[in-house]
Amino acid sequence: MMPLDQFALATLFVIALVGTPGPANMAIMATAANYGFRQTLVLWTGTIVGFLAVYLVTTTGLMGVLQALPGVWMALRILCLGYILYLAFLIATATPGAKKLDKAPGFIKGLFVHPLNPKAYAMQITGIAQFVTPERYVSDAIVLALIFVFVGGALNLTWGAFGAILGRTTGHAPWLIWVNRLMALLMVVSTAASLFMH
């Protein structure tokens, strides 16, 4: 089993990387601000499942295969940017206070946030390289996945809670439109930075 000190460092690693603004956190926060926290849980569940799908690809070595095929890797990166731009557009054009349940981004939109986000791959590859040892590969990989899901998931929901508070306290305030646009911009900037760095 993963030693306690390694577990603690892995937890700090996840807190540092998942707690910062990124496509998933900004999408969750914006959804909560515009549609309420409960609706955000559906999107959040999708992001968790999508993250685990990426983790499976990363831990089984398929990521190395993808990176060895430059055309496929480039296509994935282009798809990523396109999808994040689409989500950013939805957030930027959301009407504050319009809590129509059928218009909130749902499970499927959340499902594709991480598979089309280079930050997720980079974060997981770095985490696996640092905290998963060859002698305990499977058990360490499972523990790291659990840290990502429980600690990272709680951080995502914290962004959602903040968004819900923001939505409740501002209601239809015109400046919430600018908050949405700022969140959309942060999504695009963080994704673009990941694309150019990796």
Contacts in CASP RR format, 6 or more apart in sequence:
PFRMAT RR
TARGET T0000
AUTHOR 0000-0000-0000
METHOD contacts of the structure
MODEL  1
MMPLDQFALATLFVIALVGTPGPANMAIMATAANYGFRQTLVLWTGTIVG
FLAVYLVTTTGLMGVLQALPGVWMALRILCLGYILYLAFLIATATPGAKK
LDKAPGFIKGLFVHPLNPKAYAMQITGIAQFVTPERYVSDAIVLALIFVF
VGGALNLTWGAFGAILGRTTGHAPWLIWVNRLMALLMVVSTAASLFMH
1 136 0 8 1.000
1 139 0 8 1.000
1 143 0 8 1.000
2 10 0 8 1.000
2 131 0 8 1.000
2 136 0 8 1.000
2 139 0 8 1.000
2 140 0 8 1.000
2 143 0 8 1.000
2 144 0 8 1.000
6 131 0 8 1.000
6 140 0 8 1.000
7 143 0 8 1.000
7 147 0 8 1.000
9 130 0 8 1.000
9 131 0 8 1.000
10 127 0 8 1.000
10 130 0 8 1.000
10 131 0 8 1.000
10 143 0 8 1.000
10 144 0 8 1.000
10 147 0 8 1.000
11 147 0 8 1.000
11 151 0 8 1.000
13 126 0 8 1.000
13 127 0 8 1.000
13 130 0 8 1.000
13 131 0 8 1.000
14 147 0 8 1.000
14 148 0 8 1.000
14 151 0 8 1.000
14 152 0 8 1.000
14 155 0 8 1.000
15 151 0 8 1.000
15 152 0 8 1.000
15 155 0 8 1.000
17 123 0 8 1.000
18 25 0 8 1.000
18 123 0 8 1.000
18 148 0 8 1.000
18 151 0 8 1.000
18 152 0 8 1.000
18 153 0 8 1.000
18 155 0 8 1.000
18 156 0 8 1.000
19 25 0 8 1.000
19 152 0 8 1.000
19 155 0 8 1.000
19 158 0 8 1.000
19 159 0 8 1.000
21 186 0 8 1.000
21 190 0 8 1.000
22 119 0 8 1.000
22 186 0 8 1.000
22 187 0 8 1.000
22 190 0 8 1.000
22 191 0 8 1.000
23 84 0 8 1.000
23 87 0 8 1.000
23 113 0 8 1.000
23 117 0 8 1.000
23 119 0 8 1.000
23 187 0 8 1.000
23 190 0 8 1.000
23 191 0 8 1.000
24 47 0 8 1.000
24 51 0 8 1.000
24 110 0 8 1.000
24 113 0 8 1.000
24 114 0 8 1.000
24 117 0 8 1.000
24 156 0 8 1.000
25 155 0 8 1.000
25 156 0 8 1.000
25 159 0 8 1.000
26 91 0 8 1.000
26 159 0 8 1.000
26 183 0 8 1.000
26 184 0 8 1.000
26 186 0 8 1.000
26 187 0 8 1.000
26 190 0 8 1.000
27 43 0 8 1.000
27 47 0 8 1.000
27 87 0 8 1.000
27 91 0 8 1.000
27 105 0 8 1.000
27 109 0 8 1.000
27 110 0 8 1.000
27 113 0 8 1.000
27 187 0 8 1.000
28 40 0 8 1.000
28 43 0 8 1.000
28 44 0 8 1.000
28 47 0 8 1.000
28 156 0 8 1.000
28 157 0 8 1.000
28 159 0 8 1.000
28 160 0 8 1.000
29 159 0 8 1.000
29 160 0 8 1.000
29 162 0 8 1.000
29 163 0 8 1.000
29 166 0 8 1.000
29 183 0 8 1.000
30 91 0 8 1.000
30 94 0 8 1.000
30 163 0 8 1.000
30 180 0 8 1.000
30 183 0 8 1.000
30 184 0 8 1.000
31 39 0 8 1.000
31 40 0 8 1.000
31 43 0 8 1.000
31 91 0 8 1.000
31 104 0 8 1.000
31 105 0 8 1.000
31 160 0 8 1.000
32 39 0 8 1.000
32 40 0 8 1.000
32 159 0 8 1.000
32 160 0 8 1.000
32 161 0 8 1.000
32 162 0 8 1.000
32 163 0 8 1.000
32 164 0 8 1.000
32 166 0 8 1.000
32 167 0 8 1.000
33 96 0 8 1.000
33 163 0 8 1.000
33 164 0 8 1.000
33 166 0 8 1.000
33 167 0 8 1.000
33 170 0 8 1.000
33 176 0 8 1.000
33 179 0 8 1.000
33 180 0 8 1.000
33 183 0 8 1.000
34 94 0 8 1.000
34 95 0 8 1.000
34 96 0 8 1.000
34 97 0 8 1.000
34 98 0 8 1.000
34 99 0 8 1.000
34 104 0 8 1.000
34 167 0 8 1.000
34 180 0 8 1.000
35 98 0 8 1.000
35 99 0 8 1.000
35 100 0 8 1.000
35 101 0 8 1.000
35 103 0 8 1.000
35 104 0 8 1.000
36 99 0 8 1.000
36 104 0 8 1.000
36 164 0 8 1.000
36 167 0 8 1.000
37 160 0 8 1.000
37 161 0 8 1.000
37 163 0 8 1.000
37 164 0 8 1.000
39 99 0 8 1.000
39 101 0 8 1.000
39 104 0 8 1.000
39 106 0 8 1.000
40 104 0 8 1.000
40 157 0 8 1.000
40 160 0 8 1.000
40 164 0 8 1.000
42 104 0 8 1.000
42 106 0 8 1.000
42 107 0 8 1.000
43 104 0 8 1.000
43 105 0 8 1.000
43 106 0 8 1.000
43 107 0 8 1.000
43 109 0 8 1.000
43 110 0 8 1.000
44 110 0 8 1.000
44 153 0 8 1.000
44 156 0 8 1.000
44 157 0 8 1.000
44 160 0 8 1.000
45 107 0 8 1.000
46 106 0 8 1.000
46 107 0 8 1.000
46 108 0 8 1.000
46 110 0 8 1.000
46 111 0 8 1.000
46 113 0 8 1.000
47 110 0 8 1.000
47 111 0 8 1.000
47 113 0 8 1.000
47 114 0 8 1.000
47 156 0 8 1.000
48 149 0 8 1.000
48 153 0 8 1.000
48 156 0 8 1.000
49 107 0 8 1.000
49 111 0 8 1.000
50 110 0 8 1.000
50 111 0 8 1.000
50 112 0 8 1.000
50 113 0 8 1.000
50 114 0 8 1.000
50 115 0 8 1.000
51 114 0 8 1.000
51 120 0 8 1.000
51 148 0 8 1.000
51 149 0 8 1.000
52 145 0 8 1.000
52 149 0 8 1.000
53 111 0 8 1.000
53 114 0 8 1.000
53 115 0 8 1.000
54 114 0 8 1.000
54 115 0 8 1.000
54 120 0 8 1.000
54 121 0 8 1.000
54 124 0 8 1.000
55 124 0 8 1.000
55 145 0 8 1.000
55 148 0 8 1.000
57 63 0 8 1.000
57 66 0 8 1.000
58 121 0 8 1.000
58 124 0 8 1.000
58 125 0 8 1.000
58 128 0 8 1.000
59 124 0 8 1.000
59 128 0 8 1.000
59 132 0 8 1.000
59 141 0 8 1.000
59 145 0 8 1.000
63 121 0 8 1.000
63 125 0 8 1.000
66 72 0 8 1.000
66 73 0 8 1.000
66 76 0 8 1.000
67 73 0 8 1.000
76 116 0 8 1.000
77 118 0 8 1.000
77 195 0 8 1.000
79 116 0 8 1.000
80 116 0 8 1.000
80 117 0 8 1.000
80 118 0 8 1.000
80 191 0 8 1.000
80 195 0 8 1.000
81 191 0 8 1.000
81 192 0 8 1.000
81 195 0 8 1.000
82 116 0 8 1.000
83 112 0 8 1.000
83 113 0 8 1.000
83 116 0 8 1.000
84 116 0 8 1.000
84 117 0 8 1.000
84 187 0 8 1.000
84 188 0 8 1.000
84 191 0 8 1.000
85 188 0 8 1.000
87 105 0 8 1.000
87 109 0 8 1.000
87 113 0 8 1.000
87 184 0 8 1.000
87 187 0 8 1.000
88 184 0 8 1.000
88 185 0 8 1.000
88 187 0 8 1.000
88 188 0 8 1.000
89 184 0 8 1.000
90 105 0 8 1.000
91 180 0 8 1.000
91 181 0 8 1.000
91 183 0 8 1.000
91 184 0 8 1.000
91 187 0 8 1.000
92 180 0 8 1.000
92 181 0 8 1.000
92 184 0 8 1.000
92 185 0 8 1.000
93 180 0 8 1.000
94 180 0 8 1.000
95 177 0 8 1.000
96 167 0 8 1.000
96 170 0 8 1.000
96 171 0 8 1.000
96 172 0 8 1.000
96 173 0 8 1.000
96 176 0 8 1.000
96 177 0 8 1.000
96 180 0 8 1.000
97 167 0 8 1.000
97 171 0 8 1.000
97 172 0 8 1.000
97 176 0 8 1.000
114 120 0 8 1.000
117 191 0 8 1.000
117 194 0 8 1.000
118 191 0 8 1.000
118 194 0 8 1.000
118 195 0 8 1.000
118 198 0 8 1.000
119 190 0 8 1.000
119 191 0 8 1.000
119 194 0 8 1.000
121 198 0 8 1.000
122 194 0 8 1.000
122 197 0 8 1.000
122 198 0 8 1.000
124 148 0 8 1.000
127 144 0 8 1.000
128 141 0 8 1.000
128 144 0 8 1.000
131 140 0 8 1.000
131 144 0 8 1.000
132 140 0 8 1.000
132 141 0 8 1.000
132 144 0 8 1.000
133 140 0 8 1.000
166 176 0 8 1.000
166 179 0 8 1.000
167 176 0 8 1.000
170 176 0 8 1.000
170 179 0 8 1.000
END
